């Protein structure tokens, strides 16, 4: 169980770091022009987009850094919970935009983040 949680956390960390940095340092127009899946970015202000990106970056760092350093490892499941909430918002946006295929992909990321949160809160917590 612990190995699976580390693998999923590592995958989510890479995913959310890349995604988050793109939102923090990019522009709405550049992000929306990259792929059809990113057209939602034009629905948000630049400040809101940066805030979403910052939440993703902080969540990604929180998934692995406290566990690796063994400093406040209780932050790991809270970071996973925060990322699950970000993805719940993403699913909501996708459904409102009638983008079912992308909503399912975001729902899968939500499920992975929830898996890490539940696993680290319950059966496989990181101990100091």
QUIBEL-V798654 format. One record per pair of residues at least 6 apart in sequence whose ideal C-beta (glycine too) atoms are under 7 Angstrom apart, sorted by the first residue. I is the first residue (numbers start at 1). J is the second residue. D is the distance in Angstrom with one decimal. If there is no record, write none. Layout:
i=I j=J d=D
i=I j=J d=D
This chain:
i=1 j=119 d=6.4
i=1 j=123 d=5.9
i=1 j=124 d=4.6
i=2 j=124 d=4.8
i=5 j=116 d=5.8
i=5 j=119 d=4.6
i=5 j=120 d=6.5
i=5 j=124 d=5.6
i=8 j=112 d=5.3
i=8 j=115 d=6.0
i=8 j=116 d=5.5
i=9 j=63 d=4.6
i=9 j=64 d=5.8
i=9 j=116 d=5.3
i=10 j=64 d=6.8
i=12 j=60 d=6.9
i=12 j=63 d=5.9
i=12 j=83 d=6.6
i=12 j=112 d=5.9
i=12 j=113 d=6.1
i=12 j=116 d=6.8
i=13 j=60 d=4.6
i=13 j=63 d=5.0
i=13 j=64 d=5.2
i=16 j=56 d=4.4
i=16 j=57 d=7.0
i=16 j=59 d=5.8
i=16 j=60 d=3.8
i=16 j=83 d=6.3
i=17 j=57 d=6.2
i=17 j=60 d=4.6
i=19 j=56 d=5.6
i=20 j=53 d=4.4
i=20 j=54 d=6.9
i=20 j=56 d=3.2
i=20 j=57 d=3.7
i=20 j=60 d=6.3
i=21 j=53 d=6.9
i=21 j=57 d=6.4
i=22 j=31 d=6.2
i=22 j=53 d=7.0
i=23 j=31 d=6.6
i=23 j=49 d=5.2
i=23 j=50 d=6.5
i=23 j=52 d=5.7
i=23 j=53 d=2.8
i=23 j=56 d=6.9
i=24 j=50 d=5.4
i=24 j=53 d=3.8
i=24 j=54 d=5.9
i=24 j=57 d=6.5
i=28 j=41 d=4.9
i=28 j=42 d=5.8
i=28 j=46 d=5.9
i=28 j=49 d=5.8
i=31 j=38 d=5.1
i=31 j=41 d=4.4
i=32 j=38 d=5.4
i=32 j=39 d=5.3
i=32 j=41 d=4.5
i=32 j=42 d=4.9
i=37 j=102 d=5.2
i=40 j=93 d=5.5
i=40 j=97 d=6.1
i=41 j=49 d=6.0
i=52 j=86 d=6.9
i=55 j=82 d=6.8
i=55 j=86 d=5.5
i=56 j=86 d=6.3
i=59 j=79 d=4.9
i=59 j=82 d=4.9
i=59 j=83 d=4.1
i=59 j=86 d=6.7
i=62 j=75 d=5.3
i=62 j=76 d=6.7
i=62 j=79 d=2.8
i=63 j=76 d=6.2
i=63 j=79 d=5.1
i=63 j=80 d=6.1
i=63 j=116 d=6.8
i=66 j=72 d=5.1
i=66 j=73 d=5.0
i=66 j=75 d=4.3
i=66 j=76 d=5.4
i=67 j=73 d=5.3
i=67 j=76 d=5.1
i=67 j=126 d=4.7
i=70 j=128 d=5.3
i=73 j=126 d=3.8
i=73 j=128 d=6.2
i=76 j=120 d=5.0
i=76 j=126 d=5.9
i=77 j=117 d=4.8
i=77 j=120 d=3.8
i=77 j=121 d=4.5
i=80 j=113 d=5.0
i=80 j=116 d=3.9
i=80 j=117 d=3.8
i=80 j=120 d=6.5
i=81 j=117 d=4.5
i=83 j=113 d=4.3
i=84 j=110 d=5.4
i=84 j=113 d=4.0
i=84 j=114 d=4.8
i=84 j=117 d=6.1
i=87 j=106 d=5.4
i=87 j=109 d=5.0
i=87 j=110 d=3.7
i=87 j=113 d=6.1
i=88 j=110 d=5.9
i=90 j=106 d=4.4
i=91 j=103 d=5.2
i=91 j=106 d=4.8
i=91 j=107 d=5.4
i=91 j=110 d=6.3
i=94 j=102 d=4.9
i=94 j=103 d=3.5
i=94 j=106 d=5.8
i=95 j=103 d=5.2
i=120 j=126 d=6.4
